[in-house]
Amino acid sequence: MNDPKCPTCAVPMDAGFMIDRGHANSPSTAKWAEGEPERSWWQGLRLRGKEQIAVRSYRCPRCGLLQSYAPSA
Ligand SMILES: [Zn+2]
């Protein structure tokens, strides 16, 4: 996938990823999950059976706009 351009500044955006501090405060990459978030009283959010895709995020170096993608493998 080519790096997208910022729709406002028309400059190439920098590729990166979103950080998720979940389990024991150890960083991992944020994931996209389908459907509505359901709270679970013992594990935060109920994720069983939901499709999860690692999120790629692009940032405009000029205005800071973020654009995120969760491409299918
Ligand atoms: Zn921009």
N, CA, C, O and the ligand as a Tripos MOL2 file, in Angstrom:
@<TRIPOS>MOLECULE
protein
  293   291    74     0     0
PROTEIN
NO_CHARGES

@<TRIPOS>ATOM
      1 N           0.8540   -1.2020    0.0000 N.3       1 MET1
      2 CA          0.0000    0.0000    0.0000 C.3       1 MET1
      3 C           0.8880    1.2510    0.0000 C.2       1 MET1
      4 O           1.7920    1.3690    0.8280 O.2       1 MET1
      5 N           0.6360    2.1730   -0.9160 N.am      2 ASN2
      6 CA          1.3800    3.4270   -0.9510 C.3       2 ASN2
      7 C           0.9580    4.3210    0.2120 C.2       2 ASN2
      8 O          -0.1860    4.2780    0.6660 O.2       2 ASN2
      9 N           1.9090    5.1350    0.6860 N.am      3 ASP3
     10 CA          1.5660    6.0640    1.7410 C.3       3 ASP3
     11 C           0.5230    7.0540    1.2180 C.2       3 ASP3
     12 O           0.6870    7.6250    0.1400 O.2       3 ASP3
     13 N          -0.5520    7.2560    1.9900 N.am      4 PRO4
     14 CA         -1.5760    8.2050    1.5390 C.3       4 PRO4
     15 C          -1.0840    9.6520    1.6590 C.2       4 PRO4
     16 O          -0.1250    9.9400    2.3750 O.2       4 PRO4
     17 N          -1.7510   10.5380    0.9540 N.am      5 LYS5
     18 CA         -1.4500   11.9680    1.0430 C.3       5 LYS5
     19 C          -2.4780   12.6350    1.9340 C.2       5 LYS5
     20 O          -3.6410   12.2330    1.9630 O.2       5 LYS5
     21 N          -2.0440   13.6630    2.6650 N.am      6 CYS6
     22 CA         -2.9730   14.4250    3.4940 C.3       6 CYS6
     23 C          -3.9720   15.1490    2.5870 C.2       6 CYS6
     24 O          -3.5620   15.8340    1.6500 O.2       6 CYS6
     25 N          -5.2850   15.0080    2.8540 N.am      7 PRO7
     26 CA         -6.2910   15.6500    1.9980 C.3       7 PRO7
     27 C          -6.2340   17.1740    2.0790 C.2       7 PRO7
     28 O          -6.6910   17.8540    1.1600 O.2       7 PRO7
     29 N          -5.6840   17.7160    3.1530 N.am      8 THR8
     30 CA         -5.6090   19.1690    3.3190 C.3       8 THR8
     31 C          -4.3160   19.7240    2.7370 C.2       8 THR8
     32 O          -4.3470   20.6990    1.9860 O.2       8 THR8
     33 N          -3.1780   19.1160    3.0740 N.am      9 CYS9
     34 CA         -1.8650   19.6630    2.7100 C.3       9 CYS9
     35 C          -1.3040   19.0340    1.4330 C.2       9 CYS9
     36 O          -0.3670   19.5770    0.8480 O.2       9 CYS9
     37 N          -1.8540   17.9070    0.9910 N.am     10 ALA10
     38 CA         -1.3820   17.1980   -0.2000 C.3      10 ALA10
     39 C           0.0870   16.8200   -0.1070 C.2      10 ALA10
     40 O           0.7920   16.8160   -1.1160 O.2      10 ALA10
     41 N           0.5560   16.5020    1.1020 N.am     11 VAL11
     42 CA          1.9210   15.9900    1.2810 C.3      11 VAL11
     43 C           1.8140   14.5290    1.7310 C.2      11 VAL11
     44 O           0.8200   14.1490    2.3510 O.2      11 VAL11
     45 N           2.8330   13.7010    1.4240 N.am     12 PRO12
     46 CA          2.7870   12.2970    1.8560 C.3      12 PRO12
     47 C           2.7510   12.1940    3.3810 C.2      12 PRO12
     48 O           3.4190   12.9520    4.0850 O.2      12 PRO12
     49 N           1.9550   11.2400    3.8750 N.am     13 MET13
     50 CA          1.8300   11.0630    5.3220 C.3      13 MET13
     51 C           2.8150    9.9930    5.7900 C.2      13 MET13
     52 O           3.1460    9.0710    5.0450 O.2      13 MET13
     53 N           3.2760   10.1290    7.0300 N.am     14 ASP14
     54 CA          4.2430    9.1900    7.5920 C.3      14 ASP14
     55 C           3.5180    7.9680    8.1420 C.2      14 ASP14
     56 O           2.5250    8.0990    8.8590 O.2      14 ASP14
     57 N           4.0180    6.7780    7.8050 N.am     15 ALA15
     58 CA          3.4170    5.5410    8.2960 C.3      15 ALA15
     59 C           3.7870    5.3130    9.7510 C.2      15 ALA15
     60 O           4.8990    5.6350   10.1690 O.2      15 ALA15
     61 N           2.8680    4.7640   10.5190 N.am     16 GLY16
     62 CA          3.1330    4.4420   11.9170 C.3      16 GLY16
     63 C           2.0570    3.5220   12.4430 C.2      16 GLY16
     64 O           1.3700    2.8560   11.6690 O.2      16 GLY16
     65 N           1.9080    3.4810   13.7390 N.am     17 PHE17
     66 CA          0.8810    2.6220   14.3330 C.3      17 PHE17
     67 C           0.4390    3.2190   15.6510 C.2      17 PHE17
     68 O           1.1570    4.0140   16.2570 O.2      17 PHE17
     69 N          -0.7610    2.8300   16.0970 N.am     18 MET18
     70 CA         -1.3120    3.3050   17.3580 C.3      18 MET18
     71 C          -0.8600    2.3660   18.4760 C.2      18 MET18
     72 O          -0.8500    1.1450   18.3140 O.2      18 MET18
     73 N          -0.4890    2.9520   19.6070 N.am     19 ILE19
     74 CA         -0.0530    2.1370   20.7430 C.3      19 ILE19
     75 C          -1.2280    1.9140   21.6870 C.2      19 ILE19
     76 O          -1.9960    2.8310   21.9770 O.2      19 ILE19
     77 N          -1.3520    0.6850   22.1570 N.am     20 ASP20
     78 CA         -2.3960    0.3230   23.0970 C.3      20 ASP20
     79 C          -1.7260   -0.1900   24.3660 C.2      20 ASP20
     80 O          -0.9850   -1.1720   24.3260 O.2      20 ASP20
     81 N          -1.9830    0.4700   25.4890 N.am     21 ARG21
     82 CA         -1.4000   -0.0100   26.7410 C.3      21 ARG21
     83 C          -2.4500   -0.8250   27.4660 C.2      21 ARG21
     84 O          -3.2550   -0.2910   28.2300 O.2      21 ARG21
     85 N          -2.4330   -2.1120   27.2200 N.am     22 GLY22
     86 CA         -3.4620   -2.9640   27.7960 C.3      22 GLY22
     87 C          -2.9320   -3.7540   28.9650 C.2      22 GLY22
     88 O          -2.7710   -3.2390   30.0710 O.2      22 GLY22
     89 N          -2.6640   -5.0210   28.6960 N.am     23 HIS23
     90 CA         -2.2580   -5.9750   29.7020 C.3      23 HIS23
     91 C          -1.0160   -5.5340   30.4760 C.2      23 HIS23
     92 O           0.0440   -5.3540   29.8750 O.2      23 HIS23
     93 N          -1.1200   -5.3570   31.7730 N.am     24 ALA24
     94 CA          0.0230   -5.0830   32.6470 C.3      24 ALA24
     95 C           0.8250   -3.8770   32.1520 C.2      24 ALA24
     96 O           2.0310   -3.7800   32.3770 O.2      24 ALA24
     97 N           0.1370   -2.9740   31.4810 N.am     25 ASN25
     98 CA          0.7380   -1.7370   31.0020 C.3      25 ASN25
     99 C           1.8600   -1.9650   29.9880 C.2      25 ASN25
    100 O           2.6790   -1.0730   29.7650 O.2      25 ASN25
    101 N           1.9070   -3.1480   29.3730 N.am     26 SER26
    102 CA          2.9170   -3.3820   28.3430 C.3      26 SER26
    103 C           2.3490   -2.9420   27.0000 C.2      26 SER26
    104 O           1.2300   -3.3140   26.6470 O.2      26 SER26
    105 N           3.1160   -2.1500   26.2460 N.am     27 PRO27
    106 CA          2.5750   -1.6120   25.0070 C.3      27 PRO27
    107 C           2.4000   -2.6670   23.9270 C.2      27 PRO27
    108 O           3.2330   -3.5610   23.7750 O.2      27 PRO27
    109 N           1.3150   -2.5550   23.1850 N.am     28 SER28
    110 CA          1.1140   -3.3850   22.0040 C.3      28 SER28
    111 C           0.4620   -2.4860   20.9560 C.2      28 SER28
    112 O           0.1910   -1.3160   21.2270 O.2      28 SER28
    113 N           0.2120   -3.0160   19.7750 N.am     29 THR29
    114 CA         -0.4230   -2.1960   18.7500 C.3      29 THR29
    115 C          -1.9300   -2.2520   18.9060 C.2      29 THR29
    116 O          -2.4880   -3.2890   19.2660 O.2      29 THR29
    117 N          -2.5860   -1.1390   18.6330 N.am     30 ALA30
    118 CA         -4.0400   -1.0860   18.7100 C.3      30 ALA30
    119 C          -4.6450   -1.9370   17.6040 C.2      30 ALA30
    120 O          -4.0840   -2.0710   16.5160 O.2      30 ALA30
    121 N          -5.8040   -2.5080   17.9100 N.am     31 LYS31
    122 CA         -6.4970   -3.3470   16.9460 C.3      31 LYS31
    123 C          -7.8720   -2.7570   16.6480 C.2      31 LYS31
    124 O          -8.4890   -2.1160   17.4980 O.2      31 LYS31
    125 N          -8.3330   -2.9870   15.4270 N.am     32 TRP32
    126 CA         -9.7210   -2.6880   15.0930 C.3      32 TRP32
    127 C         -10.5550   -3.9250   15.3950 C.2      32 TRP32
    128 O         -10.1520   -5.0390   15.0600 O.2      32 TRP32
    129 N         -11.7170   -3.7410   16.0260 N.am     33 ALA33
    130 CA        -12.6170   -4.8650   16.2830 C.3      33 ALA33
    131 C         -13.9870   -4.5230   15.7290 C.2      33 ALA33
    132 O         -14.4270   -3.3740   15.7870 O.2      33 ALA33
    133 N         -14.6550   -5.5320   15.1900 N.am     34 GLU34
    134 CA        -15.9620   -5.2830   14.5860 C.3      34 GLU34
    135 C         -17.0460   -5.1310   15.6360 C.2      34 GLU34
    136 O         -16.9090   -5.6360   16.7500 O.2      34 GLU34
    137 N         -18.1120   -4.4450   15.2920 N.am     35 GLY35
    138 CA        -19.2990   -4.3630   16.1380 C.3      35 GLY35
    139 C         -19.1860   -3.3360   17.2390 C.2      35 GLY35
    140 O         -18.3230   -2.4590   17.2120 O.2      35 GLY35
    141 N         -20.0850   -3.4620   18.2230 N.am     36 GLU36
    142 CA        -20.1460   -2.5290   19.3440 C.3      36 GLU36
    143 C         -19.2450   -3.0130   20.4830 C.2      36 GLU36
    144 O         -19.1250   -4.2180   20.7010 O.2      36 GLU36
    145 N         -18.6020   -2.0760   21.2210 N.am     37 PRO37
    146 CA        -17.8240   -2.5060   22.3860 C.3      37 PRO37
    147 C         -18.7600   -2.9560   23.5040 C.2      37 PRO37
    148 O         -19.6820   -2.2330   23.8820 O.2      37 PRO37
    149 N         -18.5170   -4.1540   24.0280 N.am     38 GLU38
    150 CA        -19.3100   -4.6680   25.1410 C.3      38 GLU38
    151 C         -18.4160   -4.7530   26.3640 C.2      38 GLU38
    152 O         -17.3470   -5.3610   26.3090 O.2      38 GLU38
    153 N         -18.8390   -4.1540   27.4650 N.am     39 ARG39
    154 CA        -18.0530   -4.2260   28.6950 C.3      39 ARG39
    155 C         -18.1610   -5.6240   29.2880 C.2      39 ARG39
    156 O         -19.2210   -6.2500   29.2720 O.2      39 ARG39
    157 N         -17.0470   -6.0870   29.8030 N.am     40 SER40
    158 CA        -17.0700   -7.3300   30.5570 C.3      40 SER40
    159 C         -16.5430   -6.9810   31.9410 C.2      40 SER40
    160 O         -15.5180   -6.3070   32.0460 O.2      40 SER40
    161 N         -17.2040   -7.4130   32.9990 N.am     41 TRP41
    162 CA        -16.8400   -6.9500   34.3420 C.3      41 TRP41
    163 C         -15.4930   -7.4720   34.7860 C.2      41 TRP41
    164 O         -14.9070   -6.9330   35.7250 O.2      41 TRP41
    165 N         -14.9830   -8.5080   34.1390 N.am     42 TRP42
    166 CA        -13.6970   -9.0500   34.6020 C.3      42 TRP42
    167 C         -12.5620   -8.8810   33.6120 C.2      42 TRP42
    168 O         -11.4100   -9.0940   33.9900 O.2      42 TRP42
    169 N         -12.8190   -8.5110   32.3680 N.am     43 GLN43
    170 CA        -11.7000   -8.3710   31.4390 C.3      43 GLN43
    171 C         -11.7700   -7.0930   30.6060 C.2      43 GLN43
    172 O         -11.1730   -7.0200   29.5320 O.2      43 GLN43
    173 N         -12.4920   -6.0900   31.0930 N.am     44 GLY44
    174 CA        -12.5240   -4.8270   30.3670 C.3      44 GLY44
    175 C         -13.5200   -4.8570   29.2400 C.2      44 GLY44
    176 O         -14.6750   -4.4700   29.4190 O.2      44 GLY44
    177 N         -13.0930   -5.3100   28.0830 N.am     45 LEU45
    178 CA        -13.9960   -5.4110   26.9390 C.3      45 LEU45
    179 C         -14.0970   -6.8560   26.4930 C.2      45 LEU45
    180 O         -13.1160   -7.6000   26.5060 O.2      45 LEU45
    181 N         -15.3050   -7.2380   26.0960 N.am     46 ARG46
    182 CA        -15.5420   -8.5950   25.6160 C.3      46 ARG46
    183 C         -15.1100   -8.6680   24.1510 C.2      46 ARG46
    184 O         -15.6780   -7.9750   23.3070 O.2      46 ARG46
    185 N         -14.1070   -9.5000   23.8400 N.am     47 LEU47
    186 CA        -13.5750   -9.5490   22.4760 C.3      47 LEU47
    187 C         -13.7500  -10.9060   21.8140 C.2      47 LEU47
    188 O         -13.4390  -11.0780   20.6350 O.2      47 LEU47
    189 N         -14.2530  -11.8690   22.5830 N.am     48 ARG48
    190 CA        -14.3530  -13.2150   22.0320 C.3      48 ARG48
    191 C         -15.2480  -13.2330   20.7900 C.2      48 ARG48
    192 O         -16.3330  -12.6530   20.7950 O.2      48 ARG48
    193 N         -14.7930  -13.8960   19.7350 N.am     49 GLY49
    194 CA        -15.5870  -14.0340   18.5300 C.3      49 GLY49
    195 C         -15.5550  -12.8250   17.6230 C.2      49 GLY49
    196 O         -16.1250  -12.8560   16.5320 O.2      49 GLY49
    197 N         -14.8880  -11.7370   18.0610 N.am     50 LYS50
    198 CA        -14.8250  -10.5520   17.2170 C.3      50 LYS50
    199 C         -13.5780  -10.6040   16.3540 C.2      50 LYS50
    200 O         -12.5040  -10.9970   16.8080 O.2      50 LYS50
    201 N         -13.7370  -10.2010   15.1030 N.am     51 GLU51
    202 CA        -12.5750  -10.0840   14.2350 C.3      51 GLU51
    203 C         -11.7180   -8.9220   14.7170 C.2      51 GLU51
    204 O         -12.2400   -7.8500   15.0230 O.2      51 GLU51
    205 N         -10.3820   -9.1330   14.7880 N.am     52 GLN52
    206 CA         -9.4810   -8.0660   15.2080 C.3      52 GLN52
    207 C          -8.3910   -7.8780   14.1610 C.2      52 GLN52
    208 O          -7.7710   -8.8440   13.7140 O.2      52 GLN52
    209 N          -8.1660   -6.6370   13.7790 N.am     53 ILE53
    210 CA         -7.1750   -6.3240   12.7480 C.3      53 ILE53
    211 C          -6.2430   -5.2400   13.2850 C.2      53 ILE53
    212 O          -6.6990   -4.2340   13.8270 O.2      53 ILE53
    213 N          -4.9320   -5.4540   13.1300 N.am     54 ALA54
    214 CA         -3.9600   -4.4540   13.5670 C.3      54 ALA54
    215 C          -4.1560   -3.1580   12.7840 C.2      54 ALA54
    216 O          -4.3370   -3.1780   11.5670 O.2      54 ALA54
    217 N          -4.1190   -2.0360   13.4930 N.am     55 VAL55
    218 CA         -4.3730   -0.7340   12.8790 C.3      55 VAL55
    219 C          -3.0690   -0.1010   12.4250 C.2      55 VAL55
    220 O          -2.1280    0.0290   13.2080 O.2      55 VAL55
    221 N          -3.0170    0.2960   11.1430 N.am     56 ARG56
    222 CA         -1.9240    1.1070   10.6190 C.3      56 ARG56
    223 C          -2.4060    2.5430   10.6300 C.2      56 ARG56
    224 O          -3.5350    2.8270   10.2300 O.2      56 ARG56
    225 N          -1.5580    3.4450   11.0850 N.am     57 SER57
    226 CA         -1.9680    4.8430   11.1660 C.3      57 SER57
    227 C          -0.9600    5.7190   10.4300 C.2      57 SER57
    228 O           0.2470    5.4950   10.5190 O.2      57 SER57
    229 N          -1.4500    6.6950    9.7190 N.am     58 TYR58
    230 CA         -0.5900    7.6130    8.9680 C.3      58 TYR58
    231 C          -0.7890    9.0120    9.5120 C.2      58 TYR58
    232 O          -1.9100    9.4160    9.8200 O.2      58 TYR58
    233 N           0.3140    9.7550    9.6300 N.am     59 ARG59
    234 CA          0.2630   11.0840   10.2130 C.3      59 ARG59
    235 C           0.8220   12.1030    9.2250 C.2      59 ARG59
    236 O           1.8700   11.8890    8.6160 O.2      59 ARG59
    237 N           0.1060   13.2110    9.0760 N.am     60 CYS60
    238 CA          0.5960   14.2890    8.2250 C.3      60 CYS60
    239 C           1.6720   15.0610    8.9830 C.2      60 CYS60
    240 O           1.4160   15.5470   10.0850 O.2      60 CYS60
    241 N           2.8860   15.1830    8.4070 N.am     61 PRO61
    242 CA          3.9560   15.8910    9.1220 C.3      61 PRO61
    243 C           3.7040   17.3940    9.1930 C.2      61 PRO61
    244 O           4.3550   18.0940    9.9680 O.2      61 PRO61
    245 N           2.7620   17.8980    8.3890 N.am     62 ARG62
    246 CA          2.5080   19.3370    8.3810 C.3      62 ARG62
    247 C           1.4080   19.7380    9.3680 C.2      62 ARG62
    248 O           1.6110   20.6290   10.1940 O.2      62 ARG62
    249 N           0.2410   19.0820    9.2860 N.am     63 CYS63
    250 CA         -0.8860   19.5030   10.1460 C.3      63 CYS63
    251 C          -1.2030   18.4980   11.2420 C.2      63 CYS63
    252 O          -2.0130   18.7930   12.1210 O.2      63 CYS63
    253 N          -0.5790   17.3020   11.2170 N.am     64 GLY64
    254 CA         -0.7940   16.3520   12.3010 C.3      64 GLY64
    255 C          -2.0170   15.4790   12.1370 C.2      64 GLY64
    256 O          -2.3130   14.6720   13.0180 O.2      64 GLY64
    257 N          -2.7430   15.6150   11.0270 N.am     65 LEU65
    258 CA         -3.9180   14.7750   10.7990 C.3      65 LEU65
    259 C          -3.5360   13.3030   10.8280 C.2      65 LEU65
    260 O          -2.5030   12.9150   10.2820 O.2      65 LEU65
    261 N          -4.3690   12.4810   11.4660 N.am     66 LEU66
    262 CA         -4.1490   11.0370   11.4870 C.3      66 LEU66
    263 C          -5.1790   10.3520   10.6050 C.2      66 LEU66
    264 O          -6.3580   10.7070   10.6140 O.2      66 LEU66
    265 N          -4.7190    9.3620    9.8400 N.am     67 GLN67
    266 CA         -5.6080    8.5250    9.0560 C.3      67 GLN67
    267 C          -5.2620    7.0860    9.3840 C.2      67 GLN67
    268 O          -4.1040    6.6820    9.2790 O.2      67 GLN67
    269 N          -6.2520    6.3160    9.7760 N.am     68 SER68
    270 CA         -5.9950    4.9510   10.2130 C.3      68 SER68
    271 C          -6.6130    3.9510    9.2590 C.2      68 SER68
    272 O          -7.6850    4.1900    8.7020 O.2      68 SER68
    273 N          -5.9340    2.8250    9.0720 N.am     69 TYR69
    274 CA         -6.4040    1.7550    8.1980 C.3      69 TYR69
    275 C          -6.2780    0.4350    8.9440 C.2      69 TYR69
    276 O          -5.3380    0.2220    9.7110 O.2      69 TYR69
    277 N          -7.2400   -0.4400    8.7040 N.am     70 ALA70
    278 CA         -7.1540   -1.8010    9.2310 C.3      70 ALA70
    279 C          -7.3080   -2.7510    8.0570 C.2      70 ALA70
    280 O          -8.3760   -3.3250    7.8500 O.2      70 ALA70
    281 N          -6.2250   -2.9170    7.2790 N.am     71 PRO71
    282 CA         -6.3260   -3.7320    6.0670 C.3      71 PRO71
    283 C          -6.4970   -5.2030    6.3970 C.2      71 PRO71
    284 O          -5.9160   -5.7040    7.3590 O.2      71 PRO71
    285 N          -7.3050   -5.8980    5.5880 N.am     72 SER72
    286 CA         -7.4280   -7.3500    5.7240 C.3      72 SER72
    287 C          -6.0920   -7.9700    5.3530 C.2      72 SER72
    288 O          -5.4010   -7.5090    4.4460 O.2      72 SER72
    289 N          -5.7410   -9.0390    6.0840 N.am     73 ALA73
    290 CA         -4.4540   -9.6900    5.8580 C.3      73 ALA73
    291 C          -4.3370  -10.0770    4.3930 C.2      73 ALA73
    292 O          -3.3230  -10.6420    3.9840 O.2      73 ALA73
    293 ZN         -1.9010   17.8640    6.5560 Zn       74 ZN74
@<TRIPOS>BOND
     1     1     2 1
     2     2     3 1
     3     3     4 2
     4     3     5 am
     5     5     6 1
     6     6     7 1
     7     7     8 2
     8     7     9 am
     9     9    10 1
    10    10    11 1
    11    11    12 2
    12    11    13 am
    13    13    14 1
    14    14    15 1
    15    15    16 2
    16    15    17 am
    17    17    18 1
    18    18    19 1
    19    19    20 2
    20    19    21 am
    21    21    22 1
    22    22    23 1
    23    23    24 2
    24    23    25 am
    25    25    26 1
    26    26    27 1
    27    27    28 2
    28    27    29 am
    29    29    30 1
    30    30    31 1
    31    31    32 2
    32    31    33 am
    33    33    34 1
    34    34    35 1
    35    35    36 2
    36    35    37 am
    37    37    38 1
    38    38    39 1
    39    39    40 2
    40    39    41 am
    41    41    42 1
    42    42    43 1
    43    43    44 2
    44    43    45 am
    45    45    46 1
    46    46    47 1
    47    47    48 2
    48    47    49 am
    49    49    50 1
    50    50    51 1
    51    51    52 2
    52    51    53 am
    53    53    54 1
    54    54    55 1
    55    55    56 2
    56    55    57 am
    57    57    58 1
    58    58    59 1
    59    59    60 2
    60    59    61 am
    61    61    62 1
    62    62    63 1
    63    63    64 2
    64    63    65 am
    65    65    66 1
    66    66    67 1
    67    67    68 2
    68    67    69 am
    69    69    70 1
    70    70    71 1
    71    71    72 2
    72    71    73 am
    73    73    74 1
    74    74    75 1
    75    75    76 2
    76    75    77 am
    77    77    78 1
    78    78    79 1
    79    79    80 2
    80    79    81 am
    81    81    82 1
    82    82    83 1
    83    83    84 2
    84    83    85 am
    85    85    86 1
    86    86    87 1
    87    87    88 2
    88    87    89 am
    89    89    90 1
    90    90    91 1
    91    91    92 2
    92    91    93 am
    93    93    94 1
    94    94    95 1
    95    95    96 2
    96    95    97 am
    97    97    98 1
    98    98    99 1
    99    99   100 2
   100    99   101 am
   101   101   102 1
   102   102   103 1
   103   103   104 2
   104   103   105 am
   105   105   106 1
   106   106   107 1
   107   107   108 2
   108   107   109 am
   109   109   110 1
   110   110   111 1
   111   111   112 2
   112   111   113 am
   113   113   114 1
   114   114   115 1
   115   115   116 2
   116   115   117 am
   117   117   118 1
   118   118   119 1
   119   119   120 2
   120   119   121 am
   121   121   122 1
   122   122   123 1
   123   123   124 2
   124   123   125 am
   125   125   126 1
   126   126   127 1
   127   127   128 2
   128   127   129 am
   129   129   130 1
   130   130   131 1
   131   131   132 2
   132   131   133 am
   133   133   134 1
   134   134   135 1
   135   135   136 2
   136   135   137 am
   137   137   138 1
   138   138   139 1
   139   139   140 2
   140   139   141 am
   141   141   142 1
   142   142   143 1
   143   143   144 2
   144   143   145 am
   145   145   146 1
   146   146   147 1
   147   147   148 2
   148   147   149 am
   149   149   150 1
   150   150   151 1
   151   151   152 2
   152   151   153 am
   153   153   154 1
   154   154   155 1
   155   155   156 2
   156   155   157 am
   157   157   158 1
   158   158   159 1
   159   159   160 2
   160   159   161 am
   161   161   162 1
   162   162   163 1
   163   163   164 2
   164   163   165 am
   165   165   166 1
   166   166   167 1
   167   167   168 2
   168   167   169 am
   169   169   170 1
   170   170   171 1
   171   171   172 2
   172   171   173 am
   173   173   174 1
   174   174   175 1
   175   175   176 2
   176   175   177 am
   177   177   178 1
   178   178   179 1
   179   179   180 2
   180   179   181 am
   181   181   182 1
   182   182   183 1
   183   183   184 2
   184   183   185 am
   185   185   186 1
   186   186   187 1
   187   187   188 2
   188   187   189 am
   189   189   190 1
   190   190   191 1
   191   191   192 2
   192   191   193 am
   193   193   194 1
   194   194   195 1
   195   195   196 2
   196   195   197 am
   197   197   198 1
   198   198   199 1
   199   199   200 2
   200   199   201 am
   201   201   202 1
   202   202   203 1
   203   203   204 2
   204   203   205 am
   205   205   206 1
   206   206   207 1
   207   207   208 2
   208   207   209 am
   209   209   210 1
   210   210   211 1
   211   211   212 2
   212   211   213 am
   213   213   214 1
   214   214   215 1
   215   215   216 2
   216   215   217 am
   217   217   218 1
   218   218   219 1
   219   219   220 2
   220   219   221 am
   221   221   222 1
   222   222   223 1
   223   223   224 2
   224   223   225 am
   225   225   226 1
   226   226   227 1
   227   227   228 2
   228   227   229 am
   229   229   230 1
   230   230   231 1
   231   231   232 2
   232   231   233 am
   233   233   234 1
   234   234   235 1
   235   235   236 2
   236   235   237 am
   237   237   238 1
   238   238   239 1
   239   239   240 2
   240   239   241 am
   241   241   242 1
   242   242   243 1
   243   243   244 2
   244   243   245 am
   245   245   246 1
   246   246   247 1
   247   247   248 2
   248   247   249 am
   249   249   250 1
   250   250   251 1
   251   251   252 2
   252   251   253 am
   253   253   254 1
   254   254   255 1
   255   255   256 2
   256   255   257 am
   257   257   258 1
   258   258   259 1
   259   259   260 2
   260   259   261 am
   261   261   262 1
   262   262   263 1
   263   263   264 2
   264   263   265 am
   265   265   266 1
   266   266   267 1
   267   267   268 2
   268   267   269 am
   269   269   270 1
   270   270   271 1
   271   271   272 2
   272   271   273 am
   273   273   274 1
   274   274   275 1
   275   275   276 2
   276   275   277 am
   277   277   278 1
   278   278   279 1
   279   279   280 2
   280   279   281 am
   281   281   282 1
   282   282   283 1
   283   283   284 2
   284   283   285 am
   285   285   286 1
   286   286   287 1
   287   287   288 2
   288   287   289 am
   289   289   290 1
   290   290   291 1
   291   291   292 2
@<TRIPOS>SUBSTRUCTURE
     1 MET1         2 RESIDUE 1 A MET
     2 ASN2         6 RESIDUE 1 A ASN
     3 ASP3        10 RESIDUE 1 A ASP
     4 PRO4        14 RESIDUE 1 A PRO
     5 LYS5        18 RESIDUE 1 A LYS
     6 CYS6        22 RESIDUE 1 A CYS
     7 PRO7        26 RESIDUE 1 A PRO
     8 THR8        30 RESIDUE 1 A THR
     9 CYS9        34 RESIDUE 1 A CYS
    10 ALA10       38 RESIDUE 1 A ALA
    11 VAL11       42 RESIDUE 1 A VAL
    12 PRO12       46 RESIDUE 1 A PRO
    13 MET13       50 RESIDUE 1 A MET
    14 ASP14       54 RESIDUE 1 A ASP
    15 ALA15       58 RESIDUE 1 A ALA
    16 GLY16       62 RESIDUE 1 A GLY
    17 PHE17       66 RESIDUE 1 A PHE
    18 MET18       70 RESIDUE 1 A MET
    19 ILE19       74 RESIDUE 1 A ILE
    20 ASP20       78 RESIDUE 1 A ASP
    21 ARG21       82 RESIDUE 1 A ARG
    22 GLY22       86 RESIDUE 1 A GLY
    23 HIS23       90 RESIDUE 1 A HIS
    24 ALA24       94 RESIDUE 1 A ALA
    25 ASN25       98 RESIDUE 1 A ASN
    26 SER26      102 RESIDUE 1 A SER
    27 PRO27      106 RESIDUE 1 A PRO
    28 SER28      110 RESIDUE 1 A SER
    29 THR29      114 RESIDUE 1 A THR
    30 ALA30      118 RESIDUE 1 A ALA
    31 LYS31      122 RESIDUE 1 A LYS
    32 TRP32      126 RESIDUE 1 A TRP
    33 ALA33      130 RESIDUE 1 A ALA
    34 GLU34      134 RESIDUE 1 A GLU
    35 GLY35      138 RESIDUE 1 A GLY
    36 GLU36      142 RESIDUE 1 A GLU
    37 PRO37      146 RESIDUE 1 A PRO
    38 GLU38      150 RESIDUE 1 A GLU
    39 ARG39      154 RESIDUE 1 A ARG
    40 SER40      158 RESIDUE 1 A SER
    41 TRP41      162 RESIDUE 1 A TRP
    42 TRP42      166 RESIDUE 1 A TRP
    43 GLN43      170 RESIDUE 1 A GLN
    44 GLY44      174 RESIDUE 1 A GLY
    45 LEU45      178 RESIDUE 1 A LEU
    46 ARG46      182 RESIDUE 1 A ARG
    47 LEU47      186 RESIDUE 1 A LEU
    48 ARG48      190 RESIDUE 1 A ARG
    49 GLY49      194 RESIDUE 1 A GLY
    50 LYS50      198 RESIDUE 1 A LYS
    51 GLU51      202 RESIDUE 1 A GLU
    52 GLN52      206 RESIDUE 1 A GLN
    53 ILE53      210 RESIDUE 1 A ILE
    54 ALA54      214 RESIDUE 1 A ALA
    55 VAL55      218 RESIDUE 1 A VAL
    56 ARG56      222 RESIDUE 1 A ARG
    57 SER57      226 RESIDUE 1 A SER
    58 TYR58      230 RESIDUE 1 A TYR
    59 ARG59      234 RESIDUE 1 A ARG
    60 CYS60      238 RESIDUE 1 A CYS
    61 PRO61      242 RESIDUE 1 A PRO
    62 ARG62      246 RESIDUE 1 A ARG
    63 CYS63      250 RESIDUE 1 A CYS
    64 GLY64      254 RESIDUE 1 A GLY
    65 LEU65      258 RESIDUE 1 A LEU
    66 LEU66      262 RESIDUE 1 A LEU
    67 GLN67      266 RESIDUE 1 A GLN
    68 SER68      270 RESIDUE 1 A SER
    69 TYR69      274 RESIDUE 1 A TYR
    70 ALA70      278 RESIDUE 1 A ALA
    71 PRO71      282 RESIDUE 1 A PRO
    72 SER72      286 RESIDUE 1 A SER
    73 ALA73      290 RESIDUE 1 A ALA
    74 ZN74       293 GROUP 0 **** ****
